[in-house]
């Protein structure tokens, strides 16, 4: 997964480059932590957002709008 992300072209601010689906919240959190470290030094300016089912949709949308 990280190799694919490193090869992505530069995207616009609101474009989605990848969607990663996880079967558990714990695994989603772990993936998010790894992505945060990986993208910290990304020259492409990529960011990530962790969205977990069962949370308030309005809060998730607000976080997405902030990016």
Helices and strands as residue ranges (DSSP letters): H 2-6, H 25-40, H 57-66
